[in-house]
Amino acid sequence: MAVSEKVKVTVHHGTAPDVVIPGCIVLEGGAMRGVYTSGVLDCLMENGIMMQTTIGVSAGAMNGYSYLSGDIGRGAMMSVGHRNDKRWMGSVRTIIRNKGVAGWDRFFSKELKEEMPFNQERFDDPRTRFLVVATNCDTGETEYFEKDCGCIEQAIRASASMQVVSAMVDVNGGKYLDGGCSVKIPYKKALEEGFEKIIVVRTRDESYRRDLTKKHKVWDVRYRKRPKFIAAMKQACVDYNDDCETLKELHDEGRLFMIQPSTPINIAHLESDEDRLLELYLQGYNDAKSQIGNICKYLDIK
C-alpha cells in the first residue's frame, strides 16, 4: 500500500544529530494516541535532543525503537502512513498471522526496513540504552528488557500487544503482554536509576484521570487462570491516577520535565482516519516545539 502524498509532505523527515544528552526520556503508551508521541520525538530529534536512555511502554516502545535509530519521521510514517496497510493493522491477515491486531511480521521485516530505512548501527550504539516495558502474565510483574538482551524485537511486540485482543507473547520462555497492564507511565524506573534529567512524554492531557468504577469483567473471564495478572491490571489503573498527581508535582518542582497534550486527545483506540492522525502528529510536534526553549534550559543545553 502506497503512502499518501499528504502524509509524505506533513510528516517531518531527516536524521537526528549524532549527539547523546545525559538523562532519560520516558514514553507513555496509548495505542494510536502514540502518534502524538511521534510528533514530539520528531521535534526533539530535529533539535538534537537525543537522550542517553529511553524507556518505552506499549506504543511508547514502538516510538522509542525509531527514536534510537535517529530516523526522523519513521515512527509517524509507520503509524500514520501505513495505518491502513492490511499487512500492518486490523485485518484478518494480521489477526491470523500474528494472533493480534498488529502485523509484527511486517513491522520488523527486512522489506519495511528497505522502504523506511532503519539505522541499525545507531540503534546499537553502546552509548545509549533502550528499556522496553512488558508485563509477565504469570506473575503480574513489570519487567524491563534492554536493547542488547537478544530479544528486543520480541519484547517490543509483547509491550505493545494489547490485552484481551492479543495472544500472549513468548519472550525467553515467559508469557508477556502490554507493559501498560502493570505500569502505564514508567517514570519511577528513571528515578530509581538515579537520572538527574528526565523527560516524560504523556499521551493524555493534564485533566485526564481513569474511571476507577469500571469493573473490567472481561479481564476476570479472559485471564481467570492468571489472578496475579488480573490484580496487576486493576492496580495499574489506581496507580495511574496517583502517578498523574505525582508527575505534576515533580514537573512543577523541576525534578523532571513533562510534555503532554495541550488539549484532550479524542481518537479511537485503533483510529484509522488519516486526517485525524495527522492532526494528532502535528499537535505533538507543535506542543514540543512551543516548549523547546524550556526543555533546553531544563537539560542545560544551548
N, C-alpha and C positions, 0 to 999 in steps of 0.2 A: 504493500500500500504506500503510495507516494505521499510525502508530507506536503501540506498545502503551502502556497506562497505566503499566505497571511501569517502562518506560524513562522516561516523562514525569516520574514522581514521584521517580525515583532520580537522574537527571542534574540537576545544578545549572544554574540559568538566571539571566540578568541581563546587565548591561552593566558592563564594567570602568571604573574611574575614568579620566578623561582626563588621565593623567599619563605622563611619559616618564622612565624611570630610565636614567641613563648606564650603558652597558655592553652586553653581548651575551649572548643565550641561544642555545645550540646544541642542536638537536633530532635525536636519532638516529632511524633508520627501524626497519623490522622488521615490515612488513605489519600484521596485526591486533594485534601487540604494541603498535602505536601507540595503541591505546585507553588504555593506561597513561599515555601522554603527555597524552592528552586530559584525564584526571583531574588530572594535575599542573598543567597550564596553567589549568584552571578554578579550582583553588585559588589559584594565583598571581594570576590576574586579580581574583578576589574580594578579595585583599589588596593590590590596587593595584600589583602588580609587573609593570609593562609595560616591558620592556627596549627601549632605543633601536634595537638591531639584533637581528634574528632570522636565524639560519642554519638551514635545514631540508633534510634529505636524505630522499628517499623518503616514507614515511608522516610523517616529521617535517616535510616541506614542506607536506603537506596540513594538518597540525595548525597549522603556522605561518600558513597562509592565514587561518584563523579567528581565531587569536590576534591578529594585527594588526588585525583588524576590531573587536576588543574584545567580541565576542559570546560571552558565557559559555555553555557548553553546546552550541554549534553543532557543534564538531568531534565530540563524542560522539554527538550526535543523528544525524549523518551515518554514522558508523562503526558505531554500535550500533543506533539506531532504524531506520535504513534498510538495515542489512546484508543482509537477505533480500528486499529490493526487487529484483525481476528486472531493473529498469531500471538498477540500480546495479552489482551484482557477481555474477559467476559463472554467468550464464545464457547460453544460446545467443544470445540477442538482443545482449547486451553484447559477446560474442566476435565476432559478425559485424559489428556496427556500429562497434566500437572497436578491433578487432584485438588484444584482450587481455581480461583478466578484469574490468576495471573499466569502468563506463559513464561515461566522461568527458563525454559529451553531456548526461548527467543532472547530474553534479557541478557543472558550470558553467552550467547552464541558468537562464534567467530564471524559469522555473516554480519551481525549487527555491529560488531566492533570495526568492521571494514566500512560499513555505511556511516557510522558515527565513531570516528577514531577515538580510541581509549588509550591514554598514555600509561601503559603498564609499568614502565620504568619509574615514572614519577610516583605512581601509586605505591610501588615497592620501596621508595626512598626510606632508608633506615633512620632518617632524621625525624620522621613523622610516625604517629601511631593512629590506629583506627580501631575503635572498640564497638562491636555490634552487640546489641542487647537482644536476648531471646529468653523465653520462659520455659523452664523444664516442666513438661506436662505431668510427670510423675511426682515431683517434689513441690511444685509450685514456686520454686526459687528462681530468682533473676540470675542469669549467667551472662558473662561478658566474653566475647570471642575477639581476640586480637587478629590483626590482618595477616600475621605470619603463622597462624595456627594450623595452616594446611587445609582448612575447610571454610575459608571466609565466605566464598560464594554460597555455600550451603547454609552458613549462618545467617547471611542476609536474607536468603529465601525463607528461613524459619522466622526471622524477626518480622518480616513483612507479610507472613501468611496469617490472614485473619481467622480468628477462632470461629467455630461453628461451620463456616462455609469451606474451610480448607482442611485437608488431611494433615495429620501431624508430620513434621519433617524430621528425618533422621540426621543427626549431627553427631559424629563419633560414637554411634551406638545408642545415643539417647534420643528421646522424643521431645520435640520442641514446637512452639508456636509463637505468635506475635509477642514481641518483647513488652508491648503495652499492656499485656494481660497481667503483668506483675509490677511494672513501673512505667508510668506514662511520660514522665519528664525526668530522665536520669541525671539530674544536676548534682545529686548527693554524691555520686561516684566521683565527679570532678572535685568536689570539696574534700572528699576522703583522700583523694590522691594528692592533695596539697597545692593545687594550682592557685596562683595568686590572681590570674586574669582568666575570667570565664565569661564567654558569651553564650547566652541561651536563646535559641530561636524557637519561638512558640508558633502554633497554628490555631490558637484560639485568642480572641480579644480579651482585654483586661476584665471585662464584666462576666465572662462565662464561668459557670460552675456546673458540675454534673448533678443530675437529678438523682438523689440518693433514695428516693422512694420506689424507684423502678426495681422490680423483683428479679428480672433476668431468669425466668423459669426455664428458658431454653437451655441455659447452662446446666441447670440441675439435671436435665434429661440427657443432654448430649454427652456430658462428662461425669455421669453418675458413678463411674468406676474410678474416678480420679478426684476425690474430695479435696485434696490439697490444692489442686489446680483451680477448682471452683472457688475455694476460700481465697486464693491469691487474687483472682479476678475481682471478687467483691471488695476485698480490702484495697485494691488499687484504685477503685472508684472513690473510696473515702479518702485515701491518701492524696489523690489528685486535688481535691478541693483544699486540703491543708497545704499542699505544695504551692497552689496558686497564691495563697496568702503569704507564705514564706518567701517565695520568689519576689513578690512585690517589695517586701521588706528589705531583702538582700540587694535588690536593684536600687532602692531609694538610699540605702546605706553606702552604695558604691562598691559592695563586695563582688557583684557581678553585673554584667550589662545584658539587659533583656530586650530582644527585638520581638514584637508581637503585632498582629494585625491592628491597624488603626481603626478599622471598622469590622463588625462581625462578618465572619465567612459563612455564607449560606449557600452551600452547594451540596449535592447528593454525595453520599459516601463513595460511590463509583461514578461520579459525574462524567458525562461524555460530550457535553456541549462545548465545542472548541472555543467559541467566543467567551463563554463564562470562564473557562480555564485560562485563556489568555489574559482576561481582566484580572484574575487572581494572581497570575505570574507578575503582571505589571504592578499590582498592589504590593507584592513582596519586594520587588525591585525598588519601587519608589519609597516605600517605608524605610528601607535600608539606606537609600541614597539621602533621604532627609536627615538621617542621623549619623552619616559618615564622620562629620566633624567631631561629634561627641564620642563616637566609637574609637576614633584615633586618639583622642585625648585620654580616654579610659585605658587604652592599651599603651599609652606613652610612645606613640609613633607619630612621625611627621609626614 
